[in-house]
Amino acid sequence: MKLRDKEATRQKILEAAIDVFSDKGYNNALVDDIAKVSATSKGAFYFHFPSKKAIFEALIKTLMQRLIEDVEEAIESRHGALTKIEGALDTVLTILSRHENATRLLFVEANGLGKSFDQLIYTAHAEFIGLIAKHLQAAIDDGSIHSIPVELTASAWLGAIHEVVLMALLSPEKKRLDALKQPLCELLIQSLPRKAQSVATIEASIEEN
């Protein structure tokens, strides 16, 4: 099998696993289910992943890596620290709302599965917190906002995002994630202690984008 074909098969299995884990939960999902949904075989599954735990860990790492990369790409072209923060939040919430199965995997199924998974989730959360904290510090440095504890603020933002998204996913009313994106983003941005002189700068930056 060519390298390109092997990678394509691996990707098919990963994508199928997202749907299976989201639908059945980690404990009830079977390797047979993943092989069936991916239209591959158990042999192909075990060629790429030694166990169900291994593919779940790979999924969490892959999803978080994509999320971080998409956020960095989205804010690269923005000007001004605050607009970069807005761009980061908007991108995160857009991705979570568009890919509900992957979001359910990250926010629901990955919790409470043991210490190895807890460490994986901790690492992913720490990476996101570090990304937001970096841009919060930039907003302080350029005079857009007053000094704040950036890591604590980024942790609180992640906590807010996690709780809002989790409640939406678990709600019997099937609340739409995309409907929560704008109000949540605005709420988090408005919580920042902006300096008065930064308003005009923010508006000018928004017009540029």
C-alpha positions as CSV (number, residue, x, y, z in Angstrom):
1,M,0.0,0.0,0.0
2,K,1.4,3.4,-1.0
3,L,2.1,6.0,1.7
4,R,-0.6,8.3,0.4
5,D,-3.2,5.4,0.5
6,K,-2.1,4.5,4.1
7,E,-2.6,8.1,5.2
8,A,-6.0,8.3,3.5
9,T,-7.1,5.1,5.3
10,R,-5.8,6.4,8.6
11,Q,-7.7,9.7,8.1
12,K,-10.9,7.8,7.2
13,I,-10.7,5.8,10.4
14,L,-10.1,8.9,12.5
15,E,-13.1,10.7,11.0
16,A,-15.3,7.7,11.5
17,A,-14.1,7.4,15.1
18,I,-15.3,11.0,15.8
19,D,-18.8,10.0,14.8
20,V,-18.8,6.7,16.6
21,F,-17.4,8.0,19.9
22,S,-19.8,11.0,19.8
23,D,-22.8,8.7,19.1
24,K,-22.1,5.8,21.4
25,G,-19.7,7.2,23.9
26,Y,-16.2,6.0,24.6
27,N,-17.1,3.0,26.7
28,N,-19.8,1.6,24.4
29,A,-17.9,2.2,21.1
30,L,-16.4,-0.8,19.5
31,V,-13.5,-1.2,17.1
32,D,-16.0,-3.1,14.9
33,D,-18.2,0.0,14.8
34,I,-15.3,2.3,13.7
35,A,-14.3,-0.2,11.0
36,K,-17.8,-0.4,9.7
37,V,-18.4,3.4,9.6
38,S,-15.0,4.0,8.0
39,A,-15.7,1.2,5.4
40,T,-12.4,-0.4,6.3
41,S,-11.6,-3.5,8.4
42,K,-10.4,-4.4,11.9
43,G,-7.1,-5.3,10.3
44,A,-6.8,-1.8,8.9
45,F,-7.7,-0.3,12.2
46,Y,-5.1,-2.2,14.1
47,F,-2.5,-1.4,11.5
48,H,-2.8,2.3,12.3
49,F,-3.9,2.1,16.0
50,P,-3.0,-0.5,18.6
51,S,-6.2,0.0,20.6
52,K,-9.4,2.0,21.1
53,K,-7.6,4.1,23.7
54,A,-4.9,4.9,21.2
55,I,-7.2,6.2,18.6
56,F,-9.1,8.2,21.1
57,E,-5.9,9.9,22.3
58,A,-4.9,10.5,18.7
59,L,-8.3,12.1,18.1
60,I,-8.0,14.5,21.0
61,K,-4.5,15.5,20.0
62,T,-5.5,16.0,16.4
63,L,-8.6,18.0,17.2
64,M,-6.8,20.4,19.5
65,Q,-3.9,20.8,17.1
66,R,-6.3,21.7,14.3
67,L,-8.1,24.2,16.6
68,I,-4.9,25.9,17.7
69,E,-3.6,26.1,14.1
70,D,-7.0,27.5,12.8
71,V,-7.0,30.2,15.6
72,E,-3.4,31.2,14.9
73,E,-4.2,31.5,11.1
74,A,-7.4,33.5,11.8
75,I,-5.7,36.1,13.9
76,E,-2.4,36.4,11.8
77,S,-3.9,39.0,9.5
78,R,-5.7,41.0,12.2
79,H,-4.3,44.3,13.5
80,G,-4.3,45.3,17.1
81,A,-4.2,43.0,20.2
82,L,-7.9,43.3,21.0
83,T,-9.0,42.4,17.5
84,K,-6.7,39.4,17.6
85,I,-8.3,38.3,20.8
86,E,-11.8,38.8,19.2
87,G,-10.6,36.8,16.2
88,A,-9.3,34.0,18.4
89,L,-12.6,33.7,20.3
90,D,-14.7,33.9,17.2
91,T,-12.7,31.2,15.5
92,V,-12.8,28.8,18.5
93,L,-16.6,29.3,18.9
94,T,-17.2,29.0,15.1
95,I,-15.2,25.7,14.9
96,L,-17.0,24.3,17.9
97,S,-20.4,25.1,16.6
98,R,-19.7,23.8,13.0
99,H,-18.3,20.5,14.2
100,E,-20.7,19.3,16.9
101,N,-19.5,15.7,16.9
102,A,-15.9,16.7,17.4
103,T,-17.0,19.2,20.1
104,R,-19.0,16.5,21.9
105,L,-15.9,14.3,21.8
106,L,-13.8,17.1,23.4
107,F,-16.3,18.4,25.9
108,V,-18.3,15.3,27.0
109,E,-16.7,12.0,26.1
110,A,-13.1,12.9,27.1
111,N,-14.0,13.6,30.7
112,G,-13.7,11.1,33.5
113,L,-11.9,8.4,31.5
114,G,-8.8,8.1,33.8
115,K,-5.5,9.8,34.6
116,S,-3.9,9.4,31.1
117,F,-6.9,11.1,29.5
118,D,-7.0,13.7,32.2
119,Q,-3.4,14.6,31.5
120,L,-4.2,14.8,27.8
121,I,-7.1,17.2,28.4
122,Y,-5.0,19.2,30.8
123,T,-2.3,19.6,28.2
124,A,-4.8,20.7,25.5
125,H,-6.4,23.2,27.9
126,A,-3.0,24.6,28.9
127,E,-2.1,25.2,25.3
128,F,-5.4,27.1,24.7
129,I,-4.9,29.1,27.8
130,G,-1.4,30.0,26.8
131,L,-2.6,31.2,23.4
132,I,-5.2,33.5,24.8
133,A,-3.0,34.7,27.6
134,K,-0.3,35.7,25.1
135,H,-2.7,38.0,23.3
136,L,-4.2,39.4,26.5
137,Q,-0.6,40.3,27.5
138,A,-0.1,42.0,24.1
139,A,-3.3,44.0,24.7
140,I,-1.9,45.2,28.1
141,D,1.5,46.0,26.5
142,D,0.0,48.1,23.7
143,G,-2.2,50.0,26.2
144,S,-5.6,48.6,25.0
145,I,-6.6,47.2,28.4
146,H,-5.6,47.7,32.0
147,S,-3.3,45.2,33.6
148,I,-5.0,41.9,34.5
149,P,-3.8,38.4,35.5
150,V,-3.6,37.0,32.0
151,E,-3.4,33.3,32.7
152,L,-6.2,33.5,35.3
153,T,-8.4,35.4,32.9
154,A,-7.7,33.0,30.0
155,S,-8.5,30.1,32.4
156,A,-11.8,31.7,33.4
157,W,-12.6,32.3,29.7
158,L,-12.0,28.6,28.9
159,G,-14.1,27.7,31.9
160,A,-17.0,29.9,30.6
161,I,-16.7,28.5,27.1
162,H,-16.6,24.9,28.4
163,E,-19.6,25.3,30.6
164,V,-21.8,27.1,28.0
165,V,-20.9,24.6,25.3
166,L,-21.3,21.6,27.6
167,M,-24.8,22.7,28.8
168,A,-25.8,23.3,25.2
169,L,-24.7,19.8,24.2
170,L,-26.4,18.1,27.1
171,S,-29.6,20.2,26.9
172,P,-32.7,18.2,26.1
173,E,-33.8,21.1,24.0
174,K,-30.9,20.6,21.6
175,K,-29.7,24.2,21.8
176,R,-27.8,25.3,18.7
177,L,-24.1,26.1,19.4
178,D,-24.0,28.6,16.6
179,A,-26.7,30.7,18.3
180,L,-24.5,31.0,21.4
181,K,-21.3,32.1,19.6
182,Q,-21.9,35.9,19.2
183,P,-23.3,36.6,22.7
184,L,-20.6,34.5,24.4
185,C,-17.9,36.2,22.4
186,E,-19.2,39.7,23.2
187,L,-19.6,38.8,26.9
188,L,-16.0,37.7,27.2
189,I,-14.6,40.7,25.3
190,Q,-16.7,43.1,27.3
191,S,-15.3,41.7,30.6
192,L,-11.9,43.2,29.7
193,P,-11.0,46.5,31.5
194,R,-10.5,48.6,28.4
195,K,-8.7,51.9,28.5
196,A,-10.8,54.8,27.2
197,Q,-8.3,55.8,24.5
198,S,-8.4,52.3,23.0
199,V,-11.9,52.5,21.7
200,A,-11.1,54.6,18.6
201,T,-8.2,52.3,17.9
202,I,-10.4,49.2,18.2
203,E,-13.0,50.7,15.8
204,A,-10.3,51.6,13.3
205,S,-8.9,48.1,13.4
206,I,-12.3,46.6,12.9
207,E,-12.9,48.8,9.9
208,E,-9.5,47.6,8.4
209,N,-10.6,44.0,8.7
